Amino acid sequence: MPISRLEAISPVDGRYGYLVEELKLFFSEKALMRYRLRIEIEYFIALVSFLKASGHKILIDVNIDVKFLRNLYSESNFNAEEAKKIKELEKVINHDVKAIEYYLKEIFSETHDENLSKALEFVHFGLTSQDVNNLAIPLAFKESMEIYYRNIKLLLDLLKDMSREWFDLPMLARTHGQPATPTSLGKEVYVWVYRIESQLKILAQIPHSGKFGGATGQFNAHCAAFKNLDWVKFADKFVQDVGLQRELWTTQISNYDNLAAHLHGLERINTILIDACRDFWQYILMEYFGQKIIKSEVGSSAMPHKVNPIDFECAEGNLLMANAIFSFLCSKLPISRLQRDLTDSTVLRNLGVPIAHTIIAIKVFIKGLKKLVLKKEQILNDLNKNVVVLSEAIQTILKREGLQLPYEAIKALTRTGDQVTIEQLNGFIETLDVSDSVKNELKALTPSNYIGQYPSME
């Protein structure tokens, strides 16, 4: 009996389940069964065709209904009732992949199709369970990434729109938390866009790969049964047709190196998002942004006035949770005792968890960004009162003019701990041994126009 969201142990299935409903198609127990069934069926179709073309006497006259077979693992056909049948078989034999094989053979027997009856024992022929798992899981992961890319694109599009809108809005930078050379709000937002898109390009270059080669990776059983067939060539094509790249040298299990690389990539992007969440949180603290007020909402159970930046905090927490699991998976999965141990099997069942936390974070982050209310006057006031940031520009121009020790001269004025006014700065400029044109050039500098230049955003 299915549990309600209120009874779920994990917040991924409970509190936040509505945000990641789509992921159930890829990472639930039922989804894993369906992907395993898909691999078993596609292998059966490819194997029968291959052996038939090779002249195998049992299969030479067999004609299988490919459309019927592929419909067995379709989303519309493989429902909860079918998944329960597999689960019941697993309870008896205590093996989840063998249960898929028996389930498929039962269907073949029930159809009373002579073609399927002749080919019955070519279901799971020569395979170990990891030939199925190590294709099913990376394929599910690959296809689930459509959801990730769709959501990260929504976030990037929003950040790009914000960057364009605020690109000409000068803003005080803070390095080490202290007033520093001015920047623009739009430019600072676009830094995150640039970083994420750079990592996405790297992520796109990593192959989605899987293991397929029998009990220890070199088709021993296949070769014993059919000595003169090119099983390496067959496997390469089969795995490619499924939608993956075959790992050529393996033990019983996948090397998991490419999967780990994908997870590392997602972890790096999440780290960039954590950086963005914390900065937006800080900008709200600095009152560069307010937040849209929803009258029905409560910010604090004790303090009625509060409007907390909860979306950025929730996003950050979910990103940190995702990265903790990504990091663990990356360090664990590529390691196995000798030709295999079973630790990867139970660990891989959690693959959807960090992806879910990531999707939750992205959606909540977007929600937080849409609540922001720009406080332009506060941003400009903070910038313009910090005229000391012009000291960098002044000493650089004076170096250009050949003045001796300009850094030390401006340091004496600006590094006192007191607020420096524009009048004090102009008074300092008047004492300099430079031409009037240079003095005018220095006086024309303001925190708002000392911005520099940027590359094109496009």
C-alpha positions as CSV (number, residue, x, y, z in Angstrom):
1,M,0.0,0.0,0.0
2,P,1.6,3.3,-1.1
3,I,2.4,5.8,1.7
4,S,1.4,9.4,1.7
5,R,3.9,12.2,1.6
6,L,3.2,12.8,5.3
7,E,4.5,9.3,6.0
8,A,7.6,9.3,3.9
9,I,11.0,9.1,5.7
10,S,12.9,11.1,3.1
11,P,11.9,14.7,2.4
12,V,12.6,13.9,-1.2
13,D,9.5,11.7,-1.3
14,G,7.7,13.6,1.4
15,R,7.8,17.4,1.9
16,Y,9.5,18.1,-1.5
17,G,8.1,15.2,-3.4
18,Y,5.8,17.5,-5.6
19,L,8.9,19.2,-6.9
20,V,10.6,16.0,-8.2
21,E,7.7,13.8,-9.2
22,E,9.2,13.3,-12.7
23,L,12.3,11.6,-11.3
24,K,10.2,8.6,-10.3
25,L,10.3,7.6,-13.9
26,F,14.0,7.1,-13.6
27,F,15.0,6.3,-10.0
28,S,12.1,4.5,-8.3
29,E,12.2,0.8,-7.7
30,K,9.6,0.4,-10.4
31,A,11.7,2.5,-12.8
32,L,14.8,0.3,-12.1
33,M,12.7,-2.8,-12.9
34,R,11.5,-1.2,-16.2
35,Y,15.0,-0.2,-17.3
36,R,16.3,-3.7,-16.5
37,L,13.4,-5.2,-18.4
38,R,14.2,-2.8,-21.3
39,I,17.9,-4.0,-21.4
40,E,16.8,-7.7,-21.2
41,I,14.4,-7.3,-24.1
42,E,16.7,-5.2,-26.3
43,Y,19.5,-7.7,-25.7
44,F,17.1,-10.6,-26.5
45,I,16.1,-8.9,-29.8
46,A,19.7,-8.1,-30.8
47,L,20.9,-11.6,-29.8
48,V,18.3,-13.5,-31.7
49,S,18.9,-11.4,-34.8
50,F,22.7,-11.9,-34.5
51,L,22.5,-15.7,-34.0
52,K,19.9,-16.1,-36.7
53,A,22.1,-14.2,-39.1
54,S,25.0,-16.5,-38.0
55,G,22.9,-19.5,-39.0
56,H,22.1,-20.9,-35.5
57,K,19.9,-24.0,-36.1
58,I,17.4,-23.3,-33.3
59,L,16.8,-19.7,-34.3
60,I,17.1,-19.9,-38.1
61,D,13.3,-20.0,-38.6
62,V,12.3,-17.8,-35.6
63,N,10.5,-14.6,-36.3
64,I,9.9,-12.5,-33.1
65,D,7.4,-9.7,-32.7
66,V,9.7,-6.8,-31.9
67,K,6.8,-4.4,-31.4
68,F,5.2,-6.7,-28.9
69,L,8.4,-7.1,-26.9
70,R,9.2,-3.4,-26.8
71,N,5.7,-2.6,-25.6
72,L,6.4,-4.8,-22.5
73,Y,8.7,-2.1,-21.1
74,S,6.7,0.9,-22.3
75,E,5.5,3.3,-19.6
76,S,1.9,2.6,-20.4
77,N,2.2,-1.1,-20.2
78,F,4.7,-1.6,-17.4
79,N,2.5,-0.4,-14.5
80,A,2.5,-1.0,-10.8
81,E,0.8,-4.4,-11.2
82,E,3.5,-5.6,-13.4
83,A,6.2,-4.4,-11.0
84,K,4.5,-6.2,-8.2
85,K,4.7,-9.5,-10.2
86,I,8.5,-9.1,-10.4
87,K,8.6,-8.2,-6.7
88,E,6.8,-11.4,-5.8
89,L,9.2,-13.5,-7.8
90,E,12.1,-11.7,-6.1
91,K,10.7,-12.7,-2.7
92,V,10.9,-16.3,-3.7
93,I,14.3,-16.4,-5.3
94,N,16.0,-13.5,-3.5
95,H,17.5,-12.1,-6.6
96,D,16.2,-8.9,-8.2
97,V,17.7,-9.3,-11.7
98,K,16.9,-13.0,-12.0
99,A,13.3,-12.1,-11.1
100,I,13.3,-9.9,-14.3
101,E,14.4,-12.9,-16.3
102,Y,11.8,-15.2,-14.9
103,Y,9.1,-12.5,-15.3
104,L,10.0,-12.2,-19.0
105,K,10.1,-15.9,-19.5
106,E,6.6,-16.3,-17.9
107,I,5.3,-13.7,-20.4
108,F,6.8,-15.6,-23.2
109,S,5.2,-18.9,-22.0
110,E,1.8,-17.3,-21.5
111,T,1.7,-16.0,-25.1
112,H,1.9,-19.5,-26.5
113,D,3.9,-18.0,-29.4
114,E,6.0,-20.7,-31.0
115,N,8.7,-18.3,-31.9
116,L,9.2,-17.1,-28.4
117,S,9.0,-20.6,-27.0
118,K,11.9,-21.7,-29.3
119,A,14.0,-18.7,-28.2
120,L,13.0,-18.8,-24.5
121,E,16.5,-19.8,-23.2
122,F,18.1,-16.9,-25.0
123,V,16.6,-14.5,-22.5
124,H,19.6,-13.4,-20.3
125,F,21.8,-15.7,-22.3
126,G,25.4,-15.6,-21.1
127,L,24.8,-12.6,-18.9
128,T,25.6,-11.7,-15.4
129,S,23.3,-9.4,-13.5
130,Q,25.7,-6.5,-13.8
131,D,25.4,-6.7,-17.6
132,V,21.8,-5.6,-17.0
133,N,22.4,-3.3,-14.1
134,N,25.4,-1.5,-15.6
135,L,23.4,-0.6,-18.7
136,A,20.0,0.0,-17.0
137,I,21.3,2.5,-14.4
138,P,23.5,4.7,-16.6
139,L,20.8,4.7,-19.2
140,A,18.2,5.9,-16.6
141,F,20.7,8.5,-15.4
142,K,21.3,9.7,-18.9
143,E,17.6,10.1,-19.7
144,S,16.9,11.7,-16.3
145,M,19.4,14.5,-17.2
146,E,16.7,15.9,-19.6
147,I,14.9,17.1,-16.4
148,Y,18.1,18.5,-14.9
149,Y,19.0,20.4,-18.1
150,R,15.5,21.8,-18.5
151,N,15.6,23.2,-15.0
152,I,19.1,24.5,-15.1
153,K,18.2,26.3,-18.3
154,L,15.3,28.0,-16.6
155,L,17.6,29.2,-13.9
156,L,20.2,30.4,-16.4
157,D,17.6,32.2,-18.5
158,L,16.4,34.0,-15.4
159,L,19.9,35.0,-14.3
160,K,20.7,36.2,-17.9
161,D,17.5,38.4,-17.9
162,M,18.5,39.8,-14.5
163,S,22.1,40.4,-15.7
164,R,20.9,42.3,-18.8
165,E,18.5,44.4,-16.7
166,W,21.2,45.4,-14.2
167,F,24.2,45.4,-16.4
168,D,24.6,49.2,-16.3
169,L,23.9,49.5,-12.6
170,P,27.2,50.3,-10.9
171,M,27.7,48.6,-7.5
172,L,30.4,48.6,-4.8
173,A,32.4,45.5,-4.8
174,R,33.5,44.0,-1.6
175,T,36.7,41.9,-1.5
176,H,37.4,40.4,1.9
177,G,34.1,42.0,2.8
178,Q,35.7,45.5,2.5
179,P,34.9,48.2,-0.1
180,A,36.7,47.5,-3.3
181,T,36.9,48.6,-7.0
182,P,33.4,49.1,-8.3
183,T,31.6,46.6,-10.5
184,S,28.1,46.3,-11.9
185,L,25.3,44.2,-10.4
186,G,24.6,42.7,-13.8
187,K,28.2,41.7,-14.4
188,E,28.3,40.0,-11.0
189,V,25.2,38.0,-11.8
190,Y,26.6,37.0,-15.2
191,V,29.7,35.6,-13.6
192,W,27.5,32.7,-12.3
193,V,26.0,32.2,-15.7
194,Y,29.5,32.0,-17.3
195,R,30.7,29.6,-14.7
196,I,27.7,27.3,-14.9
197,E,27.7,27.3,-18.7
198,S,31.4,26.5,-18.8
199,Q,30.9,23.5,-16.5
200,L,27.9,22.3,-18.6
201,K,30.1,22.3,-21.7
202,I,32.6,20.0,-19.8
203,L,29.8,17.8,-18.6
204,A,28.5,17.4,-22.1
205,Q,31.8,15.9,-23.2
206,I,31.7,13.0,-20.7
207,P,30.4,9.7,-22.2
208,H,27.5,7.9,-20.8
209,S,29.0,4.4,-20.6
210,G,28.2,1.0,-19.2
211,K,29.7,-2.5,-18.8
212,F,28.6,-5.4,-20.9
213,G,30.9,-8.5,-21.1
214,G,29.7,-11.4,-19.0
215,A,30.7,-12.7,-15.6
216,T,34.2,-11.1,-15.6
217,G,34.2,-8.9,-18.6
218,Q,35.4,-11.0,-21.5
219,F,32.4,-13.0,-22.8
220,N,33.6,-16.4,-21.4
221,A,30.1,-18.1,-21.6
222,H,29.3,-16.6,-25.0
223,C,32.6,-17.8,-26.4
224,A,32.1,-21.3,-24.9
225,A,28.7,-21.6,-26.6
226,F,29.6,-19.9,-30.0
227,K,33.4,-20.0,-30.4
228,N,33.7,-18.3,-33.8
229,L,31.5,-15.3,-33.3
230,D,32.8,-11.8,-32.7
231,W,31.1,-11.0,-29.4
232,V,33.1,-7.8,-28.8
233,K,31.8,-6.3,-32.0
234,F,28.3,-7.5,-31.2
235,A,28.4,-6.0,-27.7
236,D,29.9,-2.7,-28.9
237,K,27.0,-2.3,-31.4
238,F,24.3,-3.4,-28.9
239,V,25.4,-1.0,-26.2
240,Q,25.6,1.8,-28.8
241,D,22.1,1.0,-30.0
242,V,20.8,1.1,-26.5
243,G,22.2,4.7,-26.2
244,L,25.5,4.2,-24.3
245,Q,29.2,3.7,-24.9
246,R,30.6,0.3,-23.9
247,E,33.5,0.2,-21.4
248,L,35.9,-2.1,-23.2
249,W,38.0,-3.3,-20.3
250,T,36.2,-4.1,-17.1
251,T,35.7,-6.7,-14.3
252,Q,32.3,-8.0,-13.6
253,I,31.0,-4.5,-13.0
254,S,31.3,-1.1,-14.6
255,N,34.4,0.9,-13.8
256,Y,32.0,3.8,-12.9
257,D,34.7,6.3,-13.8
258,N,32.5,8.1,-16.3
259,L,29.5,8.1,-14.0
260,A,31.7,9.5,-11.3
261,A,32.8,12.2,-13.7
262,H,29.2,13.1,-14.4
263,L,28.5,13.3,-10.7
264,H,31.6,15.4,-10.1
265,G,30.4,17.8,-12.8
266,L,27.0,18.1,-11.1
267,E,28.7,18.7,-7.8
268,R,30.9,21.5,-9.3
269,I,27.8,23.2,-10.7
270,N,26.0,22.9,-7.3
271,T,29.0,24.5,-5.7
272,I,28.6,27.5,-8.0
273,L,25.0,27.6,-7.1
274,I,25.8,27.6,-3.4
275,D,28.1,30.5,-4.0
276,A,25.3,32.4,-5.7
277,C,22.7,31.5,-3.0
278,R,25.1,32.9,-0.3
279,D,25.8,36.1,-2.2
280,F,22.1,36.8,-2.8
281,W,21.5,36.1,0.8
282,Q,24.2,38.6,1.7
283,Y,22.8,41.2,-0.8
284,I,19.4,41.0,1.0
285,L,21.3,41.5,4.3
286,M,22.9,44.6,2.8
287,E,19.5,45.8,1.7
288,Y,20.5,45.8,-2.0
289,F,17.3,43.7,-2.4
290,G,14.1,43.5,-0.6
291,Q,11.6,40.6,-1.0
292,K,8.1,40.6,-2.2
293,I,5.7,40.4,0.7
294,I,2.9,37.9,0.6
295,K,0.4,39.0,3.2
296,S,-0.8,35.5,4.2
297,E,2.7,34.3,4.9
298,V,4.5,34.3,8.3
299,G,8.3,34.9,8.5
300,S,8.8,34.1,12.1
301,S,6.7,32.3,14.8
302,A,7.8,35.0,17.3
303,M,8.7,38.1,15.3
304,P,5.9,39.4,13.1
305,H,8.0,41.8,11.2
306,K,10.4,39.2,9.6
307,V,10.6,38.4,5.9
308,N,13.4,35.8,5.9
309,P,15.4,34.8,2.8
310,I,14.2,31.2,3.2
311,D,14.3,30.2,-0.5
312,F,18.0,30.9,-0.7
313,E,18.6,29.1,2.6
314,C,16.5,26.1,1.5
315,A,18.3,25.9,-1.9
316,E,21.7,26.1,-0.2
317,G,20.8,23.3,2.2
318,N,19.6,21.0,-0.5
319,L,22.7,21.7,-2.6
320,L,24.9,20.9,0.3
321,M,23.0,17.7,0.9
322,A,23.3,16.8,-2.8
323,N,27.0,17.4,-2.9
324,A,27.6,15.3,0.2
325,I,26.0,12.4,-1.5
326,F,27.6,13.1,-4.9
327,S,31.0,13.2,-3.2
328,F,30.4,9.9,-1.5
329,L,29.2,8.2,-4.7
330,C,32.2,9.5,-6.6
331,S,34.7,8.2,-4.1
332,K,32.9,4.8,-3.5
333,L,31.6,3.6,-6.9
334,P,35.0,3.2,-8.7
335,I,36.3,1.0,-5.9
336,S,35.4,-2.7,-5.7
337,R,37.2,-5.7,-4.2
338,L,38.9,-7.8,-6.9
339,Q,36.5,-8.5,-9.7
340,R,33.4,-7.3,-7.8
341,D,31.7,-6.9,-4.5
342,L,28.1,-6.0,-3.9
343,T,28.5,-2.6,-2.2
344,D,27.9,-0.8,-5.4
345,S,24.5,-2.3,-5.8
346,T,22.9,-0.9,-2.6
347,V,24.8,2.4,-3.0
348,L,23.5,2.9,-6.6
349,R,19.9,2.7,-5.4
350,N,20.6,6.2,-3.9
351,L,21.6,7.7,-7.2
352,G,18.4,9.6,-7.6
353,V,18.6,11.2,-4.2
354,P,21.3,13.8,-4.9
355,I,19.7,14.5,-8.2
356,A,16.4,15.1,-6.5
357,H,18.0,17.4,-3.9
358,T,19.6,19.3,-6.8
359,I,16.4,19.8,-8.7
360,I,14.6,20.9,-5.5
361,A,17.4,23.4,-4.9
362,I,17.2,24.8,-8.5
363,K,13.4,25.2,-8.3
364,V,13.5,26.9,-4.9
365,F,16.4,29.1,-6.0
366,I,14.3,30.3,-9.0
367,K,11.4,31.0,-6.6
368,G,13.7,33.1,-4.4
369,L,15.1,35.1,-7.4
370,K,11.5,35.9,-8.5
371,K,10.8,37.4,-5.1
372,L,13.6,39.9,-5.2
373,V,12.9,43.6,-5.3
374,L,15.8,45.7,-6.4
375,K,16.8,48.7,-4.1
376,K,18.7,50.8,-6.6
377,E,19.0,53.8,-4.4
378,Q,20.6,51.8,-1.6
379,I,23.1,50.3,-4.0
380,L,24.1,53.7,-5.4
381,N,24.3,55.3,-2.0
382,D,26.6,52.6,-0.7
383,L,28.8,53.0,-3.7
384,N,29.0,56.8,-3.8
385,K,29.8,57.2,-0.1
386,N,32.9,55.0,-0.6
387,V,35.0,57.4,-2.6
388,V,38.1,55.7,-1.3
389,V,37.7,53.1,-4.0
390,L,39.0,55.7,-6.4
391,S,42.4,55.4,-4.8
392,E,43.3,52.6,-7.1
393,A,42.5,54.6,-10.2
394,I,44.2,57.7,-8.9
395,Q,47.5,56.0,-8.1
396,T,47.5,54.2,-11.4
397,I,47.0,57.4,-13.4
398,L,49.8,59.1,-11.4
399,K,52.1,56.2,-12.1
400,R,51.3,56.8,-15.8
401,E,52.4,60.4,-15.3
402,G,55.7,59.4,-13.7
403,L,54.9,60.7,-10.2
404,Q,57.0,59.1,-7.5
405,L,55.4,57.0,-4.8
406,P,51.8,57.7,-5.7
407,Y,50.5,54.6,-3.9
408,E,52.1,55.7,-0.7
409,A,50.7,59.2,-1.1
410,I,47.1,58.2,-1.6
411,K,47.4,55.5,1.1
412,A,48.2,58.1,3.7
413,L,44.9,59.9,2.9
414,T,42.6,56.9,2.5
415,R,43.8,54.3,5.0
416,T,42.9,56.1,8.2
417,G,39.8,54.3,9.2
418,D,37.7,57.4,8.8
419,Q,35.2,58.1,6.0
420,V,36.9,60.0,3.2
421,T,34.7,62.7,1.5
422,I,34.9,63.8,-2.2
423,E,36.0,67.2,-0.9
424,Q,39.0,65.7,0.9
425,L,39.9,63.7,-2.2
426,N,39.7,66.7,-4.5
427,G,41.8,68.7,-2.0
428,F,44.4,65.9,-2.1
429,I,44.4,66.1,-6.0
430,E,45.0,69.9,-5.8
431,T,48.3,69.3,-3.9
432,L,49.7,67.0,-6.6
433,D,52.5,68.1,-8.9
434,V,50.7,67.3,-12.1
435,S,49.1,69.3,-14.9
436,D,45.7,70.9,-14.6
437,S,44.4,68.5,-17.3
438,V,45.5,65.5,-15.2
439,K,43.9,67.0,-12.1
440,N,40.7,67.5,-14.0
441,E,40.9,63.9,-15.2
442,L,41.3,62.7,-11.6
443,K,38.4,64.9,-10.4
444,A,36.1,63.5,-13.1
445,L,36.4,60.1,-11.6
446,T,33.5,58.9,-9.5
447,P,32.7,55.6,-8.0
448,S,29.8,55.2,-10.5
449,N,31.9,55.8,-13.6
450,Y,35.0,53.8,-12.5
451,I,33.7,50.6,-14.0
452,G,36.1,49.2,-16.6
453,Q,35.0,47.1,-19.5
454,Y,33.5,43.7,-20.0
455,P,33.4,41.1,-22.9
456,S,30.2,40.6,-24.7
457,M,27.5,38.6,-22.8
458,E,26.5,36.7,-25.9
